[in-house]
């Protein structure tokens, strides 16, 4: 009996000593899983972003959006997320969609274990009806026991809820109302939040001055000049210039020219004709191209300032990106709020519409072509910009005078949300 106890004690000691070694051999590896490299296809990313943007614009009154995502959509979103959020230990990541589960493969690199420093993992994800759940997890050759897996999942959710560094991720997580996995797709219903919208904000390509094709721009400038020569009026609707310019772009695209380049050239020609002269100088276009003679004052809803705001914001967005254009438009209105002209909501709506227009015109080939088709039938100002008469009657200048610094940001965010809703009612901006 004493010998048996000694053997049991020795065996326990060996297990205690060899346990970490066994885990080491089972979990750690000297090479990662053979994962296919995730190629970041910008066109695919923009397709998913546009899908979400369309659904946001068409969301119901409660602000709910429902998406049906294929494995291709998920892979694109994964690649985009990998680029946006750099995780230092995560080296590889891929996924596969099963009937009712999502398989996630990847590998971590642990720098403190030289030579054998790779942890390969495979997780099988299901859903509790609202959020994803981990049904099984394999680290290397070791299957994580169910109780430990449940503890890890609870620990991860607790960390998400408590860590202030994950506040945006937490708000996005909380916005999910339904998650289903079936029939080789993931169905998700979520409440629109700024965090969700920001997570799919496009990384716009900014046009460089040296990339401007002056001969291409000249074709559109000549068209605008012909139109201006045909009328004896001093004021002319912007739609009367915009429609023919993008109809020409549509015809040239059908003849084999690049849709995005044609749309960019048309926008630059319109900018040279109608945008703020200071912006033409700021972008450097004035040194590259001769601005068209401004025989006509272009208008939107019979106001030339709205047309100027629209084209100027679109031109800034083309060369500096939508965030810069957005910031400059808001800054100007904030400055105007301190003067006799006041904060112009209609001006800000025109800025936002111009920024959205430039985005749709140039973000990728499919969007560029769809915009051309829409604009070739453009007739009315309401198809391009909401009428100032339809805008909410807000005492913005008075509100700004009363607000303190802590109240300013949420107030402006609310105005931006209302403008987004207004533009979402126009079919052009739901492409």
Secondary structure as the mmCIF struct_conf table of DSSP 4:
data_model
#
loop_
_struct_conf.conf_type_id
_struct_conf.id
_struct_conf.beg_label_comp_id
_struct_conf.beg_label_asym_id
_struct_conf.beg_label_seq_id
_struct_conf.end_label_comp_id
_struct_conf.end_label_asym_id
_struct_conf.end_label_seq_id
HELX_RH_AL_P HELX_RH_AL_P1 UNK A 2 UNK A 27
STRN STRN1 UNK A 28 UNK A 29
BEND BEND1 UNK A 30 UNK A 31
HELX_LH_PP_P HELX_LH_PP_P1 UNK A 35 UNK A 37
HELX_RH_AL_P HELX_RH_AL_P2 UNK A 42 UNK A 57
TURN_TY1_P TURN_TY1_P1 UNK A 58 UNK A 58
TURN_TY1_P TURN_TY1_P2 UNK A 61 UNK A 62
STRN STRN2 UNK A 64 UNK A 69
HELX_RH_AL_P HELX_RH_AL_P3 UNK A 71 UNK A 84
BEND BEND2 UNK A 85 UNK A 85
TURN_TY1_P TURN_TY1_P3 UNK A 88 UNK A 89
STRN STRN3 UNK A 90 UNK A 97
BEND BEND3 UNK A 99 UNK A 100
STRN STRN4 UNK A 102 UNK A 109
TURN_TY1_P TURN_TY1_P4 UNK A 111 UNK A 112
BEND BEND4 UNK A 113 UNK A 116
STRN STRN5 UNK A 118 UNK A 127
BEND BEND5 UNK A 128 UNK A 131
STRN STRN6 UNK A 132 UNK A 139
TURN_TY1_P TURN_TY1_P5 UNK A 140 UNK A 141
STRN STRN7 UNK A 142 UNK A 143
HELX_LH_PP_P HELX_LH_PP_P2 UNK A 144 UNK A 145
HELX_RH_AL_P HELX_RH_AL_P4 UNK A 146 UNK A 162
HELX_RH_3T_P HELX_RH_3T_P1 UNK A 164 UNK A 166
HELX_RH_AL_P HELX_RH_AL_P5 UNK A 167 UNK A 175
STRN STRN8 UNK A 176 UNK A 182
TURN_TY1_P TURN_TY1_P6 UNK A 183 UNK A 184
STRN STRN9 UNK A 185 UNK A 191
HELX_RH_AL_P HELX_RH_AL_P6 UNK A 194 UNK A 199
TURN_TY1_P TURN_TY1_P7 UNK A 200 UNK A 200
HELX_LH_PP_P HELX_LH_PP_P3 UNK A 204 UNK A 208
HELX_RH_3T_P HELX_RH_3T_P2 UNK A 209 UNK A 211
HELX_RH_AL_P HELX_RH_AL_P7 UNK A 214 UNK A 229
TURN_TY1_P TURN_TY1_P8 UNK A 230 UNK A 230
BEND BEND6 UNK A 234 UNK A 234
STRN STRN10 UNK A 235 UNK A 237
HELX_RH_AL_P HELX_RH_AL_P8 UNK A 238 UNK A 254
TURN_TY1_P TURN_TY1_P9 UNK A 255 UNK A 256
HELX_RH_AL_P HELX_RH_AL_P9 UNK A 259 UNK A 274
BEND BEND7 UNK A 275 UNK A 275
HELX_RH_AL_P HELX_RH_AL_P10 UNK A 277 UNK A 283
TURN_TY1_P TURN_TY1_P10 UNK A 284 UNK A 284
HELX_RH_AL_P HELX_RH_AL_P11 UNK A 285 UNK A 288
BEND BEND8 UNK A 289 UNK A 289
HELX_LH_PP_P HELX_LH_PP_P4 UNK A 290 UNK A 293
BEND BEND9 UNK A 296 UNK A 296
STRN STRN11 UNK A 297 UNK A 299
STRN STRN12 UNK A 300 UNK A 300
TURN_TY1_P TURN_TY1_P11 UNK A 301 UNK A 302
STRN STRN13 UNK A 303 UNK A 303
HELX_RH_AL_P HELX_RH_AL_P12 UNK A 304 UNK A 320
HELX_RH_AL_P HELX_RH_AL_P13 UNK A 322 UNK A 336
TURN_TY1_P TURN_TY1_P12 UNK A 337 UNK A 338
BEND BEND10 UNK A 339 UNK A 339
TURN_TY1_P TURN_TY1_P13 UNK A 340 UNK A 341
HELX_RH_AL_P HELX_RH_AL_P14 UNK A 345 UNK A 362
BEND BEND11 UNK A 363 UNK A 363
HELX_RH_AL_P HELX_RH_AL_P15 UNK A 365 UNK A 375
TURN_TY1_P TURN_TY1_P14 UNK A 376 UNK A 377
HELX_RH_3T_P HELX_RH_3T_P3 UNK A 381 UNK A 383
TURN_TY1_P TURN_TY1_P15 UNK A 384 UNK A 384
BEND BEND12 UNK A 385 UNK A 385
HELX_RH_3T_P HELX_RH_3T_P4 UNK A 388 UNK A 390
BEND BEND13 UNK A 391 UNK A 391
HELX_RH_AL_P HELX_RH_AL_P16 UNK A 396 UNK A 402
HELX_RH_AL_P HELX_RH_AL_P17 UNK A 405 UNK A 424
TURN_TY1_P TURN_TY1_P16 UNK A 425 UNK A 425
BEND BEND14 UNK A 426 UNK A 426
HELX_RH_3T_P HELX_RH_3T_P5 UNK A 427 UNK A 430
#
